[in-house]
């Protein structure tokens, strides 16, 4: 028997309860790390047993998990919004500010 446990408060899901399901992933490279959470529109048992699945008993627990995962840090020039997968057109808004720099070539001696 599989028991589903809230990834935030560790409460066990009863068979008739409605919970929030998501998929979380993290990729770490030597120069950067990428984390993402996708909240699914409905509970799906096949996806709930996936190795990247995250389970939440309430909106409050989901928000607490996302805050712990991403922290309260604000990255300058970047805005990220998490929305359910059902609204794919407005899935992510990102604004990045970059500086252009010119590389000067060394003169031959």
N, C-alpha and C positions, 0 to 999 in steps of 0.2 A: 504494500500500500504506500502511496506517495502522499507526503504531508507538505502542504504549501505553507511557508512561513513568511511573514512580512519582513522585508529586508530593512525596515527602519525600526520597528518596535518589537519584532520577533513574536508577534501573536500568530497563532495557528488558525488557518482558514477552515471554517466549517463547510460542508458540501453545498449548502444552499445560499451561502453569502456571495454577494457581488463584490469583487475586488478589482483593482486596477493592475493591468499587466503591461510590462514594458520590456525592452531589450536594451542592455547597456554594454558598451564596448570601450576598450581603452587600447591604444597603440602607442608604445613608447619607443622613441628613436633616440640616438645620441644627442641630437640637437633640439628635439621638440617632443611634446606629448600631445596626443589627441584623445579626447573623451567625448562620448556622445550617448544620449539616452533618447530612445524612441518610445513614446507612449502609444500603445495600441488602442484602437477604438473599442474593443470588446475583449472579454476574457475568452481565450482559446486554449483548451487543455493541451493540444499538440504543441503550441508555442510556449506554454507555461512550463513544460519540462525541458525546454531548450537550455543549453549550458549558459547562455548569455541572458536568460530571462531574469527579470526582477519583479517582485510581487509586492503590492502595497494594499493595506486594508482600508486606507482612507486618503483623501487629498492631502491632508496634513502630513501624513507619513511620506507621501510622494514628494511633497515640497521639502521636507526635512532631508530626505535622501539626496535630492538634486542639489540642495545647498551644501551638504557635506561633500558631495562629489566635485562640484565646481567651485565651492568656496564663495566668499563674499568679495573676492577680488574683481576689480573692474579693469579690463584691459583697455588701454587708451585707443580710441578710434574704432572699437569693435562693439557691435551690438548683436546679440544672439537671442532669439526668441524660440522657446520650445512650444510646439503646438501638436495636437494629435495628428496622426497620419491621414485622417479623413480630409483634411484641408491641405492638400499637397501644393496647391498654387502659392500659398502664403507660408510655406514650411519654414524658411529661414531667411532672416534679414541680416545682412552683414555689410558693414562699412569699414573699410580698412584704409588707413592713411599711411602712405609710404613716401620716403624721401628718395629722390634720384641723386646719385652721386656719380661723378665721372672718375674713372681710373686714369691716372696719368702714366704714360709710358716712360720707362727709364731710357735715358739717352745713352747711346753706345759711347764708350770711352775711347 
